[in-house]
Amino acid sequence: MVQLLTPTGTRRTDGDYADRVSHLGRTELETMYRDMALVRRFDAEATALQRHGELGLWPPSQGQEAAQVGSAHALSPQDFVFPSYREHGVARVRGLDLNTLLLLYRGQQHGGWDPFANNFATPSLVIGSHTLHATGYALGIQRDGDVGTGDPSRDRCVITYYGDGASSQGDVSEAMVFAASANAPVIFFCQNNQWAISVPTAVQSPGPIVDRGTGFGIPSIQVDGNDVLASYAVTAAAVERAHGGGGPTFIEAVTYRMGAHTTSDDPTRYRTAQEEESWRRLDPLERLRTHLEAEGTGAEFFAELEQEADELGASARDYCRSLQSPAPESMFDHVYAGRHSLVEGERAWFHDYEAGFEEAE
Ligand SMILES: Cc1ncc(C[n+]2csc(CCOP(=O)(O)OP(=O)(O)O)c2C)c(N)n1
């Protein structure tokens, strides 16, 4: 398992991947820490908003910040991301306004934003389905001739994020078969957070998850997902291979979902406090903070960040509470880009149905 920052915050300079991060100094690591800390705060606020009845549901990302932020920083702007529903850290690094994530979970809309604004596709709640979209998009990149040109501003690839549970879906196997057969520029980034709701990885997969990639003939690597440097390093290597025409990579990031699966889940029903405590000691933020402090990052940096996090939290609360209920018929607006007779028919039916209540009153 690739690890470049130990749980006690010591940076490793040996091993195959150390060169991949040698250009990252304290300033870059402070940026990554900032991303991780702000996402954690946003995540806590969103969880609290759900508890206050302001959101219908929220999938917390606490514990997975290093896997997400490290890998996302290794991407080029022209690369394309296909996330599932928990990739709040990736969203931030791609430049998406985090408040946008709240819209889906408040029922304001069905989860839409312009995917091309940040090359960050809309989330998939159907587990694993988006890996097919990722491979398909990667095949398109290949046919556009945007791999192996040697021009760093032109070569591009796709990364798709999903969980250990999703790796059991048939869609993921199909996506990998096509990616391997066509040598498509796609990175399969599996965050093994140990649980698929209440099913542990040991039940989900009798063998290591990383071997699933190897089985498809895809170069595969297991990384400490709580280590932001390692996550960056293995993703950077995968991006380089994909850009150069070398095809797909499978990454298993070993991490932990510290919170509930979603706010409708109670993890105390299926896992022990002991297990949670042992992973809490591997908290990805703590180890980077320890490292930064040892490197000379002062208390002022953390104090300013704390203030920024408070402001971010307050703005998330204000934003969420300021949202007005959308017009019911707006759910038909974005099914197709243009007019579609079937959707128009459904819209008309719905309009009459709603009007029926007014008449009854
Ligand atoms: C096709 C499909 N089957 C079942 C579900 C219900 N479901 C939602 S999340 C989940 C578990 C996902 O676990 P994992 O892939 O490990 O991702 P994590 O939630 O841990 O990030 C399941 C079974 C779904 N959303 N889609």
The ligand as an SDF file (V2000), in Angstrom:
LIG
                    3D

 26 27  0  0  0  0  0  0  0  0999 V2000
  -28.0190    0.2360   -8.2310 C   0  0  0  0  0  0  0  0  0  0  0  0
  -28.2110    0.5670   -6.7840 C   0  0  0  0  0  0  0  0  0  0  0  0
  -28.4170   -0.4300   -5.9070 N   0  0  0  0  0  0  0  0  0  0  0  0
  -28.5900   -0.1470   -4.5960 C   0  0  0  0  0  0  0  0  0  0  0  0
  -28.5730    1.1540   -4.1540 C   0  0  0  0  0  0  0  0  0  0  0  0
  -28.7580    1.4650   -2.6770 C   0  0  0  0  0  0  0  0  0  0  0  0
  -27.4850    1.9020   -2.1150 N   0  0  0  0  0  0  0  0  0  0  0  0
  -27.2280    3.2000   -1.9300 C   0  0  0  0  0  0  0  0  0  0  0  0
  -25.7080    3.4440   -1.3170 S   0  0  0  0  0  0  0  0  0  0  0  0
  -25.3810    1.8020   -1.2560 C   0  0  0  0  0  0  0  0  0  0  0  0
  -24.0610    1.2890   -0.7330 C   0  0  0  0  0  0  0  0  0  0  0  0
  -22.9010    1.9440   -1.4210 C   0  0  0  0  0  0  0  0  0  0  0  0
  -21.7110    1.5740   -0.8120 O   0  0  0  0  0  0  0  0  0  0  0  0
  -20.3310    1.9540   -1.4390 P   0  0  0  0  0  0  0  0  0  0  0  0
  -20.3490    1.7170   -2.8990 O   0  0  0  0  0  0  0  0  0  0  0  0
  -19.2820    1.2630   -0.6610 O   0  0  0  0  0  0  0  0  0  0  0  0
  -20.2230    3.5300   -1.2910 O   0  0  0  0  0  0  0  0  0  0  0  0
  -20.2450    4.4370    0.0130 P   0  0  0  0  0  0  0  0  0  0  0  0
  -21.6810    4.7870    0.2490 O   0  0  0  0  0  0  0  0  0  0  0  0
  -19.6520    3.6460    1.1200 O   0  0  0  0  0  0  0  0  0  0  0  0
  -19.4620    5.6590   -0.3170 O   0  0  0  0  0  0  0  0  0  0  0  0
  -26.4700    1.0690   -1.7190 C   0  0  0  0  0  0  0  0  0  0  0  0
  -26.5080   -0.4010   -1.7910 C   0  0  0  0  0  0  0  0  0  0  0  0
  -28.3670    2.1810   -5.1080 C   0  0  0  0  0  0  0  0  0  0  0  0
  -28.3090    3.4650   -4.7620 N   0  0  0  0  0  0  0  0  0  0  0  0
  -28.1710    1.8580   -6.4190 N   0  0  0  0  0  0  0  0  0  0  0  0
  1  2  1  0
  2  3  1  0
  2 26  2  0
  3  4  2  0
  4  5  1  0
  5  6  1  0
  5 24  2  0
  6  7  1  0
  7  8  2  0
  7 22  1  0
  8  9  1  0
  9 10  1  0
 10 11  1  0
 10 22  2  0
 11 12  1  0
 12 13  1  0
 13 14  1  0
 14 15  2  0
 14 16  1  0
 14 17  1  0
 17 18  1  0
 18 19  2  0
 18 20  1  0
 18 21  1  0
 22 23  1  0
 24 25  1  0
 24 26  1  0
M  CHG  1   7   1
M  END
$$$$
